[in-house]
Amino acid sequence: MRLDDVWLRYRRGAPWVLRAVQLDLAPAEAAVVLGRNGVGKSTLLQLAAGVLRPTRGAVRDRPRVVGWVPERFPADQPFTIDQYLTAVARMRGLPASEAGRVVTAWTERLGVRRYGDVRLPELSKGTAQKVGLAQALLVRPDLLILDEPWEGLDVTAREMVPDLIAEVRDAGGSVLVSDHRGETVRLPGATQWLVDEGAVIVATPSPSSESSVVEIVVPTADAAGTVAALRAAGHQVLGVRPAVSASAAVAEPERGGLTGSGLTA
C-alpha cells in the first residue's frame, strides 16, 4: 500500500491536518504511528483504512481485506455480540455455517463467549474493544489497522495483541498500529511513522535505540514520590492511573478493583 502525496483537511479553508504524506507499507511489514495527541495519528489510520478520503493525493494498492479497529468501538448498535459478529462475517463472504464457527472461535479466544447474547450498548469498554478486535479478524486481513488497541483491555487481552499482530504478519499481511502506552515495544523491528506538524517522518529504529515500558504498582500515597524518583533517575513517566489487581482483571475484566496507583515508566 502506498500513500502518494496525501493531503487532508476536514473542510475548505480549515488548517491542513496532514500535508504531502508519502509512505509505503510492504506485505508483512508493521508500522507504528507515533506522535502527540491531536497531531493526526487517527486521521492517518483512517486514511489508510479507507474511512476517510484524501483532500489531495491518493492511497494506492490498498489490500482487498482490511481489518479496521478504531480506538473506541462504536457499540451504540441494537445487536448482541453474536448477532453483530455473524452479520459482519456474512458481509465478508463467509457462508452461514462457517460464520457461526468463526464467531465462536474468536469470541472464545478473546474471552467474551459468555457475553454472546448481550447487546452491544450494555458492554463495558473493554469487552466492546474485544468485539472490535474480533470483527477485524473474522477473515484474515491483508491489512490490519489498530488505533490504540490496548486501551481498555484487561491484562490477558493486552498480552494477546502482539500475538494477533504476529499472526497477520506471518500470513503476509501488513499492520499499522498507533500507541501512546509504549506497548509496541513488543513489536521489535517495526517501522516508526512519526506524525508532527502535519508531516510524517519515517524511521527504522536500531536495537540500541529501542526502549521498554515497565509498569509498576505502588501505594497511592507513594505515587508522587515514586514519580519524582523515576524522573530524577532519567526515566520517562508516561502516566499514572488507578491500578487493577491482576486477579480481579483475569476473573472479572469488566469490573476490577482498585488497589493503588499504577505507574507506567
Backbone as CSV, one residue per row, in Angstrom:
resi,resn,N_x,N_y,N_z,CA_x,CA_y,CA_z,C_x,C_y,C_z
1,MET,0.846,-1.192,0.000,0.000,0.000,0.000,0.877,1.236,0.000
2,ARG,0.436,2.268,-0.710,1.230,3.484,-0.799,0.337,4.715,-0.612
3,LEU,0.764,5.632,0.257,0.127,6.940,0.376,0.938,7.897,-0.482
4,ASP,0.320,8.370,-1.552,1.016,9.119,-2.589,0.641,10.600,-2.525
5,ASP,1.533,11.408,-1.922,1.342,12.860,-1.812,-0.040,13.197,-1.241
6,VAL,-0.335,12.595,-0.078,-1.652,12.729,0.545,-1.719,13.981,1.419
7,TRP,-2.746,14.779,1.162,-3.080,15.945,1.985,-4.500,15.744,2.510
8,LEU,-4.752,16.239,3.730,-6.116,16.149,4.245,-6.429,17.324,5.162
9,ARG,-7.604,17.894,4.925,-8.210,18.830,5.873,-9.699,18.530,5.881
10,TYR,-10.367,18.902,6.964,-11.748,18.470,7.145,-12.771,19.371,6.466
11,ARG,-12.399,20.557,6.089,-13.299,21.407,5.316,-12.472,22.470,4.593
12,ARG,-13.045,23.041,3.556,-12.348,24.058,2.774,-11.956,25.243,3.664
13,GLY,-10.734,25.651,3.599,-10.251,26.780,4.387,-9.749,26.408,5.764
14,ALA,-10.002,25.166,6.208,-9.511,24.724,7.514,-8.018,24.416,7.434
15,PRO,-7.320,24.373,8.570,-5.896,24.023,8.550,-5.697,22.601,8.026
16,TRP,-4.560,22.378,7.386,-4.226,21.037,6.921,-3.848,20.172,8.118
17,VAL,-4.490,19.018,8.233,-4.134,18.058,9.278,-2.911,17.255,8.857
18,LEU,-2.872,16.868,7.595,-1.731,16.149,7.022,-1.352,16.812,5.705
19,ARG,-0.044,16.886,5.436,0.437,17.568,4.240,1.512,16.741,3.548
20,ALA,1.316,16.516,2.244,2.327,15.891,1.385,2.883,14.594,1.976
21,VAL,1.993,13.741,2.459,2.423,12.479,3.079,2.777,11.466,1.987
22,GLN,3.977,10.930,2.079,4.469,9.942,1.123,4.964,8.729,1.918
23,LEU,4.214,7.636,1.877,4.533,6.474,2.714,4.305,5.190,1.934
24,ASP,5.080,4.165,2.288,4.901,2.829,1.727,4.818,1.829,2.869
25,LEU,3.927,0.851,2.718,3.813,-0.243,3.685,3.817,-1.546,2.907
26,ALA,4.862,-2.336,3.099,5.034,-3.566,2.323,4.281,-4.725,2.962
27,PRO,4.011,-5.799,2.206,3.423,-7.000,2.796,4.275,-7.516,3.952
28,ALA,3.606,-7.954,5.017,4.242,-8.494,6.222,5.003,-7.452,7.028
29,GLU,4.897,-6.185,6.665,5.568,-5.124,7.418,4.631,-4.564,8.490
30,ALA,5.206,-4.146,9.608,4.456,-3.455,10.656,4.996,-2.049,10.804
31,ALA,4.101,-1.088,10.957,4.497,0.295,11.205,3.734,0.817,12.409
32,VAL,4.449,1.494,13.292,3.866,2.068,14.499,3.722,3.570,14.292
33,VAL,2.503,4.085,14.470,2.228,5.509,14.284,2.359,6.201,15.632
34,LEU,3.275,7.154,15.711,3.585,7.847,16.951,3.344,9.341,16.799
35,GLY,3.215,10.029,17.935,3.025,11.474,17.920,2.159,11.915,19.084
36,ARG,2.169,13.214,19.345,1.384,13.771,20.435,-0.106,13.640,20.135
37,ASN,-0.921,13.760,21.179,-2.366,13.775,20.981,-2.754,14.954,20.090
38,GLY,-3.637,14.692,19.138,-4.163,15.758,18.306,-3.346,16.092,17.074
39,VAL,-2.277,15.352,16.796,-1.438,15.706,15.638,-1.898,15.038,14.349
40,GLY,-2.851,14.092,14.428,-3.361,13.476,13.213,-3.091,11.994,13.075
41,LYS,-2.736,11.309,14.177,-2.457,9.867,14.090,-3.703,9.098,13.651
42,SER,-4.834,9.356,14.318,-6.060,8.644,13.950,-6.500,9.004,12.537
43,THR,-6.294,10.242,12.140,-6.625,10.657,10.775,-5.817,9.855,9.767
44,LEU,-4.530,9.689,10.028,-3.675,8.911,9.135,-4.159,7.462,9.043
45,LEU,-4.520,6.872,10.175,-5.009,5.498,10.161,-6.331,5.383,9.397
46,GLN,-7.211,6.358,9.552,-8.481,6.317,8.835,-8.294,6.481,7.331
47,LEU,-7.306,7.255,6.938,-6.982,7.354,5.507,-6.501,6.016,4.975
48,ALA,-5.619,5.359,5.729,-5.098,4.064,5.302,-6.213,3.030,5.204
49,ALA,-7.179,3.102,6.134,-8.272,2.127,6.162,-9.337,2.398,5.108
50,GLY,-9.354,3.608,4.554,-10.392,3.973,3.608,-11.611,4.602,4.256
51,VAL,-11.540,4.869,5.551,-12.643,5.540,6.250,-12.728,7.003,5.806
52,LEU,-11.571,7.630,5.582,-11.501,8.986,5.056,-10.873,8.964,3.670
53,ARG,-11.230,9.951,2.850,-10.611,10.107,1.527,-9.700,11.327,1.551
54,PRO,-8.545,11.243,0.918,-7.641,12.400,0.908,-8.275,13.608,0.220
55,THR,-7.935,14.784,0.713,-8.331,16.005,0.019,-7.534,16.145,-1.271
56,ARG,-6.266,15.782,-1.207,-5.393,15.717,-2.389,-4.603,14.420,-2.321
57,GLY,-4.080,14.002,-3.451,-3.288,12.789,-3.478,-4.165,11.542,-3.460
58,ALA,-3.547,10.385,-3.218,-4.280,9.128,-3.294,-3.626,8.060,-2.421
59,VAL,-4.455,7.123,-1.969,-3.969,5.916,-1.310,-4.045,4.804,-2.353
60,ARG,-2.908,4.237,-2.715,-2.849,3.281,-3.813,-2.548,1.872,-3.295
61,ASP,-3.053,0.899,-4.030,-2.768,-0.522,-3.759,-3.183,-0.937,-2.349
62,ARG,-4.290,-0.374,-1.849,-4.803,-0.836,-0.566,-5.225,-2.295,-0.708
63,PRO,-4.825,-3.164,0.208,-5.200,-4.581,0.094,-6.713,-4.769,0.090
64,ARG,-7.135,-5.906,-0.420,-8.571,-6.172,-0.576,-9.272,-6.317,0.762
65,VAL,-8.655,-7.035,1.702,-9.290,-7.285,3.006,-8.590,-6.428,4.057
66,VAL,-9.315,-5.460,4.595,-8.777,-4.552,5.607,-9.518,-4.778,6.915
67,GLY,-8.768,-5.050,7.978,-9.340,-5.128,9.320,-9.075,-3.822,10.048
68,TRP,-10.143,-3.103,10.418,-10.010,-1.762,10.997,-10.597,-1.765,12.402
69,VAL,-9.782,-1.405,13.397,-10.230,-1.340,14.787,-10.033,0.090,15.284
70,PRO,-11.095,0.877,15.388,-10.953,2.246,15.899,-10.630,2.243,17.387
71,GLU,-10.184,3.398,17.872,-9.820,3.485,19.288,-11.001,3.154,20.188
72,ARG,-12.167,3.606,19.818,-13.377,3.287,20.601,-14.372,2.596,19.677
73,PHE,-14.657,1.347,19.957,-15.582,0.586,19.129,-16.978,1.203,19.203
74,PRO,-17.661,1.407,18.055,-19.000,2.023,18.061,-20.059,1.041,18.554
75,ALA,-20.231,0.990,19.863,-21.098,-0.025,20.473,-22.568,0.374,20.528
76,ASP,-22.925,1.562,20.087,-24.316,2.010,20.160,-25.101,1.433,18.972
77,GLN,-25.244,0.096,18.981,-25.932,-0.611,17.909,-26.838,-1.676,18.532
78,PRO,-28.032,-1.884,17.961,-29.041,-2.732,18.623,-28.855,-4.223,18.347
79,PHE,-27.638,-4.734,18.547,-27.372,-6.140,18.283,-26.670,-6.764,19.476
80,THR,-26.807,-8.068,19.603,-25.967,-8.784,20.547,-24.604,-9.006,19.902
81,ILE,-23.633,-9.442,20.709,-22.302,-9.736,20.160,-22.409,-10.763,19.036
82,ASP,-23.125,-11.865,19.280,-23.218,-12.914,18.271,-23.923,-12.424,17.013
83,GLN,-24.985,-11.659,17.168,-25.695,-11.136,16.005,-24.792,-10.227,15.178
84,TYR,-24.089,-9.347,15.848,-23.238,-8.392,15.148,-22.103,-9.097,14.408
85,LEU,-21.372,-9.967,15.124,-20.221,-10.621,14.506,-20.654,-11.569,13.382
86,THR,-21.786,-12.243,13.552,-22.276,-13.114,12.489,-22.623,-12.303,11.248
87,ALA,-23.251,-11.143,11.433,-23.586,-10.289,10.293,-22.324,-9.799,9.588
88,VAL,-21.306,-9.423,10.364,-20.042,-8.975,9.759,-19.402,-10.117,8.969
89,ALA,-19.397,-11.319,9.546,-18.814,-12.471,8.857,-19.535,-12.753,7.548
90,ARG,-20.864,-12.659,7.544,-21.618,-12.899,6.310,-21.323,-11.825,5.278
91,MET,-21.218,-10.553,5.727,-20.901,-9.476,4.790,-19.530,-9.657,4.159
92,ARG,-18.643,-10.348,4.867,-17.295,-10.588,4.340,-17.210,-11.879,3.542
93,GLY,-18.370,-12.468,3.273,-18.408,-13.570,2.329,-18.405,-14.955,2.914
94,LEU,-18.448,-15.089,4.233,-18.460,-16.423,4.823,-19.877,-17.007,4.774
95,PRO,-20.024,-18.286,4.409,-21.352,-18.918,4.470,-21.816,-19.025,5.913
96,ALA,-23.115,-19.241,6.105,-23.695,-19.223,7.449,-23.022,-20.215,8.385
97,SER,-22.785,-21.444,7.918,-22.177,-22.448,8.789,-20.762,-22.057,9.195
98,GLU,-19.992,-21.508,8.264,-18.627,-21.092,8.573,-18.625,-19.858,9.462
99,ALA,-19.559,-18.936,9.231,-19.632,-17.714,10.039,-19.843,-18.056,11.510
100,GLY,-20.758,-18.974,11.797,-21.002,-19.358,13.184,-19.780,-19.961,13.844
101,ARG,-19.063,-20.806,13.110,-17.864,-21.436,13.668,-16.782,-20.415,13.962
102,VAL,-16.582,-19.473,13.033,-15.540,-18.464,13.203,-15.881,-17.518,14.349
103,VAL,-17.139,-17.119,14.436,-17.560,-16.236,15.531,-17.336,-16.919,16.871
104,THR,-17.709,-18.171,16.980,-17.492,-18.905,18.231,-16.007,-18.973,18.573
105,ALA,-15.181,-19.264,17.586,-13.740,-19.398,17.825,-13.135,-18.094,18.328
106,TRP,-13.503,-16.973,17.708,-12.893,-15.701,18.105,-13.449,-15.189,19.438
107,THR,-14.730,-15.392,19.695,-15.254,-14.938,20.988,-14.693,-15.777,22.131
108,GLU,-14.447,-17.054,21.880,-13.794,-17.875,22.898,-12.354,-17.420,23.112
109,ARG,-11.634,-17.188,22.050,-10.228,-16.802,22.181,-10.075,-15.470,22.915
110,LEU,-10.974,-14.536,22.651,-10.883,-13.212,23.263,-11.623,-13.118,24.600
111,GLY,-12.197,-14.228,25.051,-12.787,-14.259,26.386,-14.132,-13.591,26.514
112,VAL,-14.913,-13.521,25.428,-16.235,-12.892,25.504,-17.356,-13.853,25.100
113,ARG,-17.054,-15.145,25.044,-18.059,-16.124,24.618,-19.295,-16.068,25.505
114,ARG,-19.109,-15.878,26.807,-20.265,-15.903,27.723,-21.152,-14.674,27.566
115,TYR,-20.686,-13.657,26.837,-21.487,-12.449,26.617,-22.136,-12.436,25.232
116,GLY,-22.169,-13.595,24.563,-22.653,-13.638,23.186,-24.050,-13.103,22.991
117,ASP,-24.926,-13.238,24.000,-26.299,-12.768,23.861,-26.533,-11.409,24.525
118,VAL,-25.436,-10.713,24.873,-25.540,-9.377,25.469,-25.491,-8.334,24.348
119,ARG,-26.377,-7.336,24.436,-26.411,-6.302,23.397,-25.211,-5.367,23.540
120,LEU,-24.735,-4.880,22.401,-23.510,-4.080,22.370,-23.550,-2.860,23.302
121,PRO,-24.663,-2.100,23.387,-24.643,-0.925,24.270,-24.477,-1.269,25.749
122,GLU,-24.698,-2.531,26.128,-24.598,-2.925,27.535,-23.191,-3.381,27.917
123,LEU,-22.266,-3.407,26.954,-20.925,-3.920,27.214,-20.045,-2.864,27.865
124,SER,-19.082,-3.310,28.669,-18.042,-2.405,29.156,-17.152,-2.012,27.992
125,LYS,-16.346,-0.966,28.171,-15.457,-0.523,27.098,-14.491,-1.635,26.713
126,GLY,-13.962,-2.345,27.710,-13.000,-3.398,27.418,-13.609,-4.532,26.613
127,THR,-14.819,-4.947,26.974,-15.466,-6.028,26.235,-15.822,-5.568,24.829
128,ALA,-16.290,-4.316,24.699,-16.595,-3.791,23.365,-15.344,-3.742,22.501
129,GLN,-14.214,-3.402,23.116,-12.968,-3.359,22.350,-12.589,-4.745,21.850
130,LYS,-12.874,-5.776,22.631,-12.594,-7.143,22.181,-13.487,-7.506,20.991
131,VAL,-14.728,-7.044,21.018,-15.607,-7.276,19.868,-15.033,-6.573,18.635
132,GLY,-14.487,-5.368,18.848,-13.848,-4.665,17.740,-12.685,-5.440,17.159
133,LEU,-11.874,-6.043,18.019,-10.775,-6.878,17.547,-11.308,-8.090,16.781
134,ALA,-12.333,-8.716,17.327,-12.883,-9.914,16.682,-13.394,-9.606,15.283
135,GLN,-14.154,-8.511,15.126,-14.730,-8.225,13.806,-13.658,-7.959,12.762
136,ALA,-12.501,-7.453,13.197,-11.418,-7.174,12.252,-10.681,-8.436,11.820
137,LEU,-10.839,-9.526,12.589,-10.048,-10.731,12.364,-10.881,-11.931,11.928
138,LEU,-12.187,-11.751,11.766,-13.048,-12.865,11.366,-12.571,-13.479,10.054
139,VAL,-12.157,-12.627,9.134,-11.487,-13.056,7.905,-10.078,-12.495,7.976
140,ARG,-9.074,-13.331,7.771,-7.687,-12.895,7.936,-7.409,-11.663,7.083
141,PRO,-7.075,-10.522,7.693,-6.891,-9.301,6.905,-5.542,-9.266,6.196
142,ASP,-5.550,-8.670,5.010,-4.300,-8.371,4.310,-3.663,-7.111,4.880
143,LEU,-4.493,-6.284,5.513,-4.023,-5.080,6.197,-4.820,-4.941,7.484
144,LEU,-4.136,-4.949,8.617,-4.769,-4.783,9.929,-4.372,-3.420,10.473
145,ILE,-5.372,-2.604,10.827,-5.130,-1.244,11.321,-5.743,-1.126,12.707
146,LEU,-4.903,-0.822,13.682,-5.312,-0.785,15.084,-5.027,0.592,15.662
147,ASP,-6.054,1.273,16.123,-5.901,2.604,16.724,-5.956,2.442,18.246
148,GLU,-4.797,2.528,18.891,-4.683,2.369,20.346,-5.373,1.082,20.814
149,PRO,-4.971,-0.078,20.301,-5.720,-1.304,20.580,-5.650,-1.763,22.021
150,TRP,-4.666,-1.293,22.791,-4.535,-1.757,24.175,-5.465,-1.030,25.133
151,GLU,-6.054,0.092,24.707,-6.885,0.888,25.599,-8.108,0.098,26.063
152,GLY,-8.308,0.043,27.377,-9.500,-0.569,27.945,-9.449,-2.063,28.086
153,LEU,-8.413,-2.720,27.547,-8.353,-4.171,27.616,-7.818,-4.636,28.966
154,ASP,-8.241,-5.814,29.397,-7.693,-6.403,30.603,-6.304,-6.972,30.313
155,VAL,-5.619,-7.395,31.354,-4.230,-7.838,31.230,-4.092,-8.972,30.217
156,THR,-4.965,-9.958,30.294,-4.865,-11.116,29.406,-4.998,-10.701,27.943
157,ALA,-5.966,-9.841,27.650,-6.180,-9.411,26.267,-5.037,-8.538,25.770
158,ARG,-4.492,-7.663,26.648,-3.360,-6.832,26.232,-2.178,-7.694,25.814
159,GLU,-1.934,-8.768,26.561,-0.817,-9.650,26.231,-1.052,-10.386,24.914
160,MET,-2.301,-10.505,24.502,-2.636,-11.243,23.292,-2.403,-10.422,22.016
161,VAL,-2.470,-9.087,22.123,-2.419,-8.240,20.927,-1.148,-8.459,20.102
162,PRO,0.051,-8.492,20.691,1.235,-8.751,19.852,1.171,-10.081,19.109
163,ASP,0.570,-11.103,19.726,0.438,-12.390,19.049,-0.495,-12.281,17.846
164,LEU,-1.595,-11.537,18.000,-2.521,-11.351,16.880,-1.833,-10.628,15.730
165,ILE,-1.038,-9.611,16.067,-0.295,-8.878,15.040,0.698,-9.800,14.342
166,ALA,1.402,-10.618,15.114,2.386,-11.534,14.530,1.726,-12.527,13.585
167,GLU,0.523,-12.998,13.932,-0.170,-13.965,13.078,-0.534,-13.351,11.734
168,VAL,-0.979,-12.088,11.755,-1.301,-11.406,10.496,-0.042,-11.255,9.645
169,ARG,1.058,-10.852,10.270,2.310,-10.665,9.516,2.844,-12.002,8.988
170,ASP,2.751,-13.043,9.792,3.231,-14.350,9.354,2.463,-14.847,8.130
171,ALA,1.209,-14.427,8.002,0.396,-14.809,6.848,0.587,-13.856,5.674
172,GLY,1.526,-12.900,5.804,1.818,-11.975,4.718,1.079,-10.663,4.775
173,GLY,0.279,-10.432,5.842,-0.465,-9.187,5.965,0.375,-8.067,6.560
174,SER,-0.026,-6.841,6.281,0.627,-5.653,6.838,-0.148,-5.173,8.052
175,VAL,0.545,-4.444,8.937,-0.095,-3.963,10.164,0.299,-2.511,10.403
176,LEU,-0.700,-1.692,10.706,-0.499,-0.315,11.158,-1.099,-0.197,12.546
177,VAL,-0.349,0.352,13.504,-0.864,0.439,14.868,-0.388,1.728,15.511
178,SER,-1.294,2.436,16.172,-0.909,3.604,16.961,-0.882,3.219,18.427
179,ASP,-0.054,3.931,19.189,0.160,3.504,20.577,0.769,4.650,21.367
180,HIS,0.121,5.043,22.472,0.747,6.039,23.345,1.147,5.433,24.688
181,ARG,0.885,4.132,24.864,1.220,3.456,26.113,2.623,2.860,26.105
182,GLY,3.261,2.792,24.947,4.563,2.156,24.850,4.486,0.661,24.676
183,GLU,3.285,0.122,24.422,3.115,-1.321,24.286,3.810,-1.862,23.037
184,THR,3.997,-1.025,22.014,4.560,-1.517,20.760,6.045,-1.815,20.861
185,VAL,6.626,-1.657,22.052,7.991,-2.150,22.244,8.046,-3.651,21.986
186,ARG,6.896,-4.314,22.090,6.844,-5.757,21.852,6.669,-6.095,20.378
187,LEU,6.881,-5.098,19.516,6.898,-5.321,18.070,8.280,-4.951,17.557
188,PRO,9.301,-5.710,17.904,10.669,-5.345,17.533,10.838,-5.267,16.020
189,GLY,11.577,-4.241,15.596,11.851,-4.082,14.177,10.772,-3.359,13.405
190,ALA,9.667,-2.980,14.052,8.602,-2.270,13.346,9.090,-0.880,12.925
191,THR,8.685,-0.475,11.740,8.978,0.876,11.274,8.170,1.873,12.098
192,GLN,8.728,3.054,12.327,8.020,4.099,13.059,7.614,5.220,12.116
193,TRP,6.340,5.597,12.176,5.824,6.745,11.432,5.506,7.836,12.461
194,LEU,6.323,8.855,12.531,6.149,9.938,13.492,5.378,11.082,12.847
195,VAL,4.194,11.368,13.393,3.343,12.435,12.870,3.622,13.705,13.666
196,ASP,3.979,14.785,12.954,4.319,16.037,13.628,4.123,17.196,12.671
197,GLU,3.341,18.186,13.102,3.122,19.392,12.308,2.620,19.074,10.898
198,GLY,1.757,18.074,10.792,1.160,17.727,9.510,2.002,16.830,8.629
199,ALA,3.274,16.625,8.987,4.160,15.768,8.206,4.320,14.424,8.892
200,VAL,4.771,13.428,8.137,5.035,12.102,8.693,6.480,11.734,8.378
201,ILE,7.245,11.500,9.422,8.654,11.148,9.296,8.793,9.650,9.533
202,VAL,9.515,8.963,8.666,9.682,7.517,8.756,11.045,7.198,9.351
203,ALA,11.050,6.299,10.341,12.305,5.882,10.972,12.258,4.395,11.243
204,THR,13.378,3.737,11.030,13.520,2.330,11.391,14.445,2.267,12.588
205,PRO,13.928,1.994,13.789,14.765,2.059,14.987,15.825,0.972,14.991
206,SER,17.003,1.334,15.434,18.039,0.339,15.636,17.833,-0.301,16.999
207,PRO,18.347,-1.524,17.212,18.164,-2.179,18.514,18.640,-1.334,19.678
208,SER,19.701,-0.547,19.473,20.236,0.255,20.565,19.339,1.424,20.922
209,SER,18.460,1.814,19.975,17.592,2.976,20.230,16.250,2.578,20.818
210,GLU,15.946,1.279,20.856,14.652,0.848,21.356,14.619,0.892,22.879
211,SER,13.455,1.141,23.418,13.289,1.207,24.863,12.138,0.301,25.266
212,SER,12.010,0.092,26.551,10.960,-0.783,27.065,10.090,-0.012,28.055
213,VAL,8.839,-0.453,28.175,7.900,0.112,29.129,7.752,-0.864,30.282
214,VAL,7.956,-0.367,31.508,7.824,-1.183,32.711,6.695,-0.611,33.547
215,GLU,5.691,-1.438,33.867,4.573,-0.987,34.693,4.770,-1.477,36.123
216,ILE,4.589,-0.574,37.059,4.728,-0.936,38.465,3.496,-0.458,39.228
217,VAL,3.226,-1.100,40.359,2.108,-0.709,41.220,2.669,-0.325,42.582
218,VAL,2.298,0.874,43.062,2.743,1.353,44.360,1.531,1.861,45.130
219,PRO,1.624,1.965,46.458,0.522,2.573,47.219,0.256,3.986,46.720
220,THR,-1.001,4.376,46.704,-1.373,5.691,46.195,-0.611,6.806,46.917
221,ALA,-0.394,6.657,48.222,0.306,7.689,48.991,1.751,7.869,48.533
222,ASP,2.338,6.842,47.910,3.735,6.901,47.469,3.879,7.280,46.006
223,ALA,2.753,7.490,45.299,2.813,7.689,43.851,3.652,8.912,43.471
224,ALA,3.387,10.053,44.113,4.105,11.282,43.749,5.602,11.140,43.979
225,GLY,5.981,10.556,45.110,7.396,10.370,45.395,8.069,9.412,44.428
226,THR,7.344,8.367,44.028,7.902,7.410,43.075,8.103,8.057,41.712
227,VAL,7.127,8.855,41.277,7.267,9.574,40.005,8.497,10.473,40.038
228,ALA,8.650,11.216,41.121,9.794,12.127,41.234,11.112,11.359,41.193
229,ALA,11.166,10.202,41.880,12.392,9.415,41.904,12.719,8.847,40.532
230,LEU,11.708,8.397,39.817,11.937,7.853,38.488,12.447,8.929,37.531
231,ARG,11.845,10.110,37.609,12.294,11.198,36.741,13.704,11.645,37.095
232,ALA,13.989,11.659,38.376,15.345,12.046,38.806,16.390,11.063,38.299
233,ALA,15.982,9.809,38.115,16.905,8.784,37.619,16.999,8.782,36.095
234,GLY,16.288,9.722,35.454,16.379,9.838,33.999,15.350,9.055,33.223
235,HIS,14.330,8.510,33.908,13.306,7.740,33.218,12.150,8.638,32.807
236,GLN,11.474,8.262,31.725,10.278,8.972,31.288,9.052,8.314,31.901
237,VAL,8.233,9.081,32.604,6.997,8.566,33.194,5.858,8.904,32.239
238,LEU,5.216,7.866,31.684,4.181,8.075,30.676,2.818,8.386,31.275
239,GLY,2.598,7.974,32.520,1.294,8.256,33.104,1.115,7.581,34.439
240,VAL,0.086,8.012,35.175,-0.285,7.425,36.461,-1.788,7.170,36.404
241,ARG,-2.209,5.981,36.816,-3.639,5.643,36.773,-3.974,4.708,37.925
242,PRO,-5.250,4.603,38.296,-5.641,3.600,39.294,-5.283,2.219,38.794
243,ALA,-4.821,1.363,39.691,-4.375,0.026,39.299,-5.481,-0.991,39.524
244,VAL,-5.576,-1.947,38.596,-6.499,-3.066,38.723,-5.690,-4.275,39.129
245,SER,-6.113,-4.979,40.178,-5.370,-6.160,40.613,-5.390,-7.204,39.530
246,ALA,-4.290,-7.948,39.410,-4.178,-8.962,38.362,-5.268,-10.011,38.489
247,SER,-5.563,-10.422,39.739,-6.578,-11.464,39.928,-7.953,-10.966,39.532
248,ALA,-8.253,-9.706,39.867,-9.561,-9.160,39.503,-9.673,-8.994,38.011
249,ALA,-8.559,-8.579,37.359,-8.590,-8.361,35.923,-8.860,-9.649,35.173
250,VAL,-8.287,-10.749,35.655,-8.474,-12.018,34.975,-9.847,-12.592,35.271
251,ALA,-10.270,-12.508,36.546,-11.529,-13.134,36.938,-12.733,-12.375,36.414
252,GLU,-12.682,-11.053,36.415,-13.830,-10.253,36.015,-13.337,-8.975,35.360
253,PRO,-12.905,-9.027,34.098,-12.299,-7.873,33.463,-13.241,-6.694,33.307
254,GLU,-14.549,-6.927,33.377,-15.475,-5.816,33.170,-15.577,-4.904,34.396
255,ARG,-15.148,-5.409,35.556,-15.281,-4.590,36.744,-13.910,-4.253,37.303
256,GLY,-13.284,-5.193,37.995,-11.934,-4.948,38.512,-11.953,-4.067,39.751
257,GLY,-11.000,-4.293,40.659,-10.927,-3.495,41.868,-9.728,-2.585,41.841
258,LEU,-9.765,-1.498,42.578,-8.661,-0.562,42.643,-7.764,-0.940,43.811
259,THR,-6.451,-1.035,43.523,-5.545,-1.492,44.566,-4.434,-0.482,44.861
260,GLY,-4.416,0.621,44.157,-3.332,1.588,44.344,-3.180,2.389,43.085
261,SER,-1.969,2.907,42.843,-1.701,3.649,41.629,-0.763,2.874,40.750
262,GLY,-1.096,2.747,39.472,-0.217,2.081,38.528,0.611,3.113,37.794
263,LEU,1.922,2.954,37.791,2.812,3.864,37.080,3.361,3.154,35.859
264,THR,3.314,3.816,34.721,3.951,3.301,33.513,5.200,4.112,33.288
265,ALA,6.355,3.476,33.440,7.617,4.201,33.382,8.430,3.795,32.179
